[in-house]
């Protein structure tokens, strides 16, 4: 597997930003948090976290390589998604709840992980997209589909475990 270069967080309503940043700190991986300007993207960042590569270079060896960039995008459908995809390189990792973004990420040779810890794969992404499409058709026709289950501590732990593995 290629070395991880950057961890991207689709920051709009991401419930695991704190856990993702903790994993990146331990793995010494730079992070880009992407979201629209209505989000308070900086709320999970520590005051002493370096904000660019220059400040990261001056850190002690246990933190070298880790820094955080905030990328504000315009309010609009898929603005954050397209900003992430345009910057992606093979080996990068993206945290997202969006199956469409996960599909684009996999197509670029990067990895995608959902906020509940599911690592998306090329083998199943087409079926995931098909299910999303069919559920959307049902809702447009006035039907109801089952929403996601409540987010649990087990989801958070699974996410942390699987992201740490991806960043190794």
Secondary structure, 3 states (H helix, E strand, C coil): CCCCCEEEEECCCCCCHHHHHHHHHHHCCEEEEEEECCCCHHHHCCCCCCCCHHHHHCCCCCCCCCCEEEEEECCCCCHHHHHHHHHCCCCCEEECCCHHHHHHHHHCCCEEECCCCCECCHHHHHHHHHHHHHHHHHHHCCCCCCCCCCCCHHHHHHHHHHHHHHHC
